[in-house]
Amino acid sequence: MTSKPSGTLLASLQSVDTERIREISRKHLWQPLLQHSLLETQKPLVITEGKGCYLIDSEGHEYLDAFSGLWAVNIGYGRQEVADAVYRQMNQLNYYPLSQLNVPAALLAEKLASILPGDLERIFFVNSGSEAVETALKIARQYGRQKYPGENRYKIISRYRSYHGFTMGALSATGQKMRKRKFEPLVPGFLHAHPPYCYRCPLNLKYPACNIQCAEEIGNIIQHEGKESVAAVIAEPIIGGGGVIVPPPEYFPKLRKICDDHGVLLIADEVITGFGRTGTLFASEAFNIRPDMITLAKGISSAYLPLAACATTPEVFDVFLGSPGAELEFGQVSTFGGHPVACAAGLANLDILLRERLWENSAEVGSYLLKGLEQLKEFPIVGDVRGKGLLAGIEIVKDENKTPADDKIIGTILKEAREEGVIVGRMAMAVTDYNNVVALSPPLSLKKEEADRIVNALQKSIGKVARSL
Ligand SMILES: Cc1ncc(COP(=O)(O)O)c(C=O)c1O
């Protein structure tokens, strides 16, 4: 069973009527990705408190959150500094749009420009990862038309299995049939290539003899489509929701060269991998990506408030400069984009992340965690263990032929881990028949003892499931 919370976390427990919250939610809330008929028998947790890596539910159980909510709470829960910054800003100026300036948005843009890789120094603020991607796609299309006026560069290339968001443009870039098929037809002009997924190479090749054909494939697509029609390639450095797929080191330098050869922009979607998640401040550094644009969300505020951004280089931004009336400016506005309170939260979050050098802890404790997870291969149902920093995936299979484990098996592993007091994530409703990866993305302040606790919980839960098959 899960453990009881300690001292300070107990404060508000008494006041929550769990059954009432479940009942009114069952009547009025629409939860994401959930078949609501299951709520006749299943009881979702009512999460009431968070501190560090831990959550407390309304019945007093404590959980180590090894998924940071949704890959998001990089600095951990309950940091007073962020709450204070938000409170101060809310009292001073609760809102004004970026048609004029506000102090937190300006300071946060400056801060981001100083830590982002390469010369990504121009920041457009929005409110979610999907909007950040949407923004990057639109910048790419407008850039293409203004930079190459005789051409019509509008096509976007992404990879199967990748996830880029729920809005129609970002969803069109997404390479997951299950997330898309009920909403089709989507936006025209989106093409997909195979992912760098060595465990199940979609091209049936073996690394390194493959010579990274999956990157070459993107070059082939550009050639066949005609480079004059292609605006950008968008890629997560590590595919997250599509199964924590880590590319070989040669992949991104090769992809960069292909993009350069064809005048195509490269967008790194670092919504999950940014802000220390993979052991460097941005995964673009570790994978040698040198993006023209980067999309940021989640760790930008550690989800204390909704905040996201798209950052570009001067080379991209300059194409939007010109005389007034020439209509070269970027044609997009978001009411909440650059919200001063969200930006104040982002600044306080980055202060903590940078002061505590949490990416270094992510690298150190991440490789310790990964070593621990490797031990899970003692169970034949653990087909692959992969990751970088504090981002990891465990691919669960049924047999030596790598037949993917079904939904029920993955669901039971998660349930059993939760019984052990550890919340882990999973691929959900992504790739038909292949939603078989358990995902880990704990807060970056994770200690080695806590990594041990995650491994122990998975040893028990996976072990129990393996023995029952
Ligand atoms: C790589 C990536 N891009 C974009 C998004 C969309 O972010 P949001 O859910 O904040 O709209 C996600 C969400 O998980 C993501 O993982």
The ligand as a Gaussian input file, in Angstrom:
#p B3LYP/6-31G(d) Opt

LIG

0 1
 C        6.862000      17.070000     -27.767000
 C        5.554000      17.720000     -27.453000
 N        5.156000      18.775000     -28.174000
 C        3.999000      19.412000     -27.933000
 C        3.161000      18.993000     -26.911000
 C        1.870000      19.698000     -26.660000
 O        1.926000      20.363000     -25.450000
 P        0.583000      20.810000     -24.684000
 O       -0.032000      19.571000     -24.129000
 O        1.101000      21.750000     -23.624000
 O       -0.285000      21.509000     -25.664000
 C        3.537000      17.903000     -26.122000
 C        2.695000      17.444000     -25.011000
 O        2.977000      16.496000     -24.316000
 C        4.761000      17.231000     -26.408000
 O        5.152000      16.165000     -25.718000

